[in-house]
Amino acid sequence: MEFKVAVVPGDGVGPDVVAEGVRALQAAGRKFGHKFTLQETVIGGQAVKKYGSSLPKETLDICAWSDAILFGSVGEAKEDFYATIRPGGGLAGLRKHFELFCNLRPIWVYPALINVTPLKPEVIRDTNYLVIRYITGGIVYGKPRGLSKTKKGRRAVNTIRFAEEEAEKALRTAFEIARSRRKKLTLVNHSNVLEIGKLWRQVAVELAPEYADVELEHQYSDNCAHGLIHHPRHYDVVIFEDMAQAGMVNDEGANIMGSMGMPPSGELCPNVGKSVADGLLHCFGLYQSIHGTAPDIAGQGIANPIATILSVAMMLRYSFNLPREAAAIDAAVGRVLDKGYRTVDIMEPGKTRVSTREIGELIAAEVEKGT
Ligand code: ATP
C-alpha cells in the first residue's frame, strides 16, 4: 500500500529523534512492501525565522497533502512568553486546524527496563494503560483570555468551556478503545467542585448503558495521580477533560516506562460516527513523542529516539490500519533493549551505551529482520 507522510522535525531535539522515526518507518515499508512518500516541512522556531509565522501556509498545505504527520517538537529554550509570535504556538494551531481533538498516550513496561525506573519493579511490572485527553478545547483555547493592567494591579483571565458534543465524542472514543482492551474506563475530573467535571460525568453516565460491557469508574485527579504511581496495574483506559492535569500524569508515566525518551503519543480526529471503532482506523493523525524540545541534549546525538519510533508504530496502527506492522516495530524495540543496547537516559551497568543514530539503526535492522 502507499501512504503520504508529512515530516515536521521542528526545534530542539525534534530533528534528532524524527530522523530515527523515519528510519523505522522506511524499514517497515521495506519489510512489509509498503511505500511511504515523505515530505519535510518547518514549524515553530525554524518557521518563524523563515516565514515570520510559527505555522506558515506552506506547512499546512504539506500536512493537508499527507495521510499523517510525523512530528518532532516545538519551542525555543528562551521563548518569550509575552511575544505575539511564539514558536510553541505552531503545534496548538496545527491541532486546531485539523481538529486533532483526541490525544492517545499509552504507557507500558518493557521487561528489559524494569529496573531502570525510580519505582519498584513489583509495582510497575505488567503495567499497561492508555491516557486519553481532549486537546482542541478547554482552557488552552477558551475565550475570553488575556493579561491586563488595572488600577489595582495586573489581572489574568482564562476560560474553560466545553460543549456536550465535545465531551461525548471524546468519551465515545474512550469507551470504544476500552472495549477493545481490558474493558475498564476511568474518567478523571473535579466533578465535586467544577461544573466542567459535572458535565463530563453526566455525559459519561448517560453513555455508559450503550457500553454495558465496559466498567466505568470516576476518580478525582489527585486520586488518579496517586493511583497511577501507587497501583498502576489498576488502570486500563483513563480519560481526562483537563489537558494540564493529563500532561502531569503523562510525565509520571515516563517514569514507569523508564525515561522521558520512551512514551509515544498520537493526536487523532476519529470519525465518531456510528462505529467509533471503525472511525479510529484510517483517521488522520499527528504522531510525536511526549517529550518537548529538551534543549539540554539537542543536537548531541544522545537523545533517546524510542518515543518517536513507537509513535511511528501508533501511526501505522491508527492512521494506516496496519496493526501487524505496528506490532513489528514495538517488538523490534523490545528485542534491541533485550540485547542490552541503551541510550544514556536508560543506561544501566553492564549494558552497551549507544547513540541516537545507533539505536535507531539497530531497531530498523530488527524491524527488517523480524522475529
Ligand atoms: P519543552 O519546554 O519543549 O517541553 P523541556 O526540556 O522543558 O522542553 P522535555 O523536552 O519534556 O521538557 O524534557 C525534559 C527533560 O527530559 C530534558 O531536559 C531531557 O533531559 C529529558 N529528555 C527529554 N526527551 C528526551 C529524550 N528523547 N531522550 C533522553 N532524555 C530526554
Boltz pocket constraint, residues with backbone or C-beta under 6 A from the ligand:
constraints:
  - pocket:
      binder: B
      contacts: [[A, 13], [A, 17], [A, 73], [A, 74], [A, 75], [A, 259], [A, 260], [A, 261], [A, 262], [A, 290], [A, 291], [A, 292], [A, 293], [A, 294], [A, 295], [A, 296], [A, 297], [A, 302], [A, 303], [A, 304], [A, 305], [A, 307], [A, 345]]
      max_distance: 6.0
